[in-house]
Amino acid sequence: MSKNSKQTSNVVGSLASEVLRNPSSSAIQKELAGSALAQTHSNKQTGGQMESKASKVLQSEKYSETTKTLAASVLSQSNKER
């Protein structure tokens, strides 16, 4: 199995932290932010379910730029073989 060594950048990590601290953030934003933060300075990879959610966010027009940024980061850290 191929290992993806990408990690969440400091910029996206800060964005994720802001999202998690903001009581107005949506559930999907918080879920993506949590996943992104878990992959900061770590070799963890995105799981299959989160990969699917992030993909759907990127394909939809209803999500904000913040949500799409988090989704893109999470998706870029998924298993390369999936």
C-alpha positions in Angstrom: 0.0 0.0 0.0 1.3 3.4 -1.0 1.8 5.9 1.8 0.9 9.5 1.4 3.3 11.7 3.3 1.5 15.0 2.9 0.7 17.0 6.0 -1.7 19.9 6.7 0.0 23.2 6.1 0.3 25.8 8.8 -2.2 28.1 6.9 -4.8 25.4 6.7 -4.1 24.3 10.2 -4.8 27.8 11.4 -8.0 27.9 9.4 -9.1 24.6 10.8 -8.4 25.9 14.4 -10.5 29.0 13.7 -13.4 26.8 12.3 -13.4 24.6 15.4 -13.4 27.6 17.8 -16.3 29.3 15.9 -19.7 28.3 17.2 -21.3 29.3 13.9 -19.3 26.7 11.9 -21.3 24.0 10.3 -21.0 20.3 11.3 -19.2 19.4 8.0 -16.8 22.3 8.5 -15.9 21.0 12.0 -15.6 17.5 10.8 -13.2 18.5 8.0 -11.3 20.8 10.3 -10.8 18.1 12.8 -9.5 15.8 10.2 -7.1 18.4 8.8 -5.8 19.2 12.3 -5.3 15.5 13.0 -3.0 15.4 10.0 -0.9 18.4 11.1 2.7 17.3 11.8 1.6 13.7 11.5 1.8 10.8 9.0 -1.9 10.0 9.4 -4.0 9.6 6.2 -7.6 10.5 5.5 -10.0 7.6 6.0 -12.3 6.4 3.3 -15.5 7.9 4.7 -13.9 11.3 5.2 -12.4 11.1 1.7 -15.9 10.5 0.3 -17.3 13.5 2.3 -14.5 15.8 1.2 -15.0 14.7 -2.4 -18.7 15.5 -2.3 -18.0 19.0 -0.8 -15.7 19.8 -3.6 -18.2 18.7 -6.2 -21.0 20.8 -4.7 -21.7 24.5 -5.3 -23.4 25.0 -2.0 -20.3 25.0 0.2 -18.2 28.0 1.2 -14.6 28.6 0.1 -13.5 27.8 3.7 -15.3 24.4 3.6 -13.8 23.7 0.2 -10.3 24.6 1.3 -10.5 22.2 4.2 -12.0 19.5 2.0 -9.2 19.9 -0.5 -6.5 19.6 2.2 -8.2 16.5 3.7 -8.6 14.9 0.2 -4.9 15.6 -0.7 -3.9 13.5 2.3 -5.8 10.4 1.3 -4.4 7.0 0.4 -3.0 7.3 -3.1 -4.3 3.8 -4.0 -8.0 4.6 -3.4 
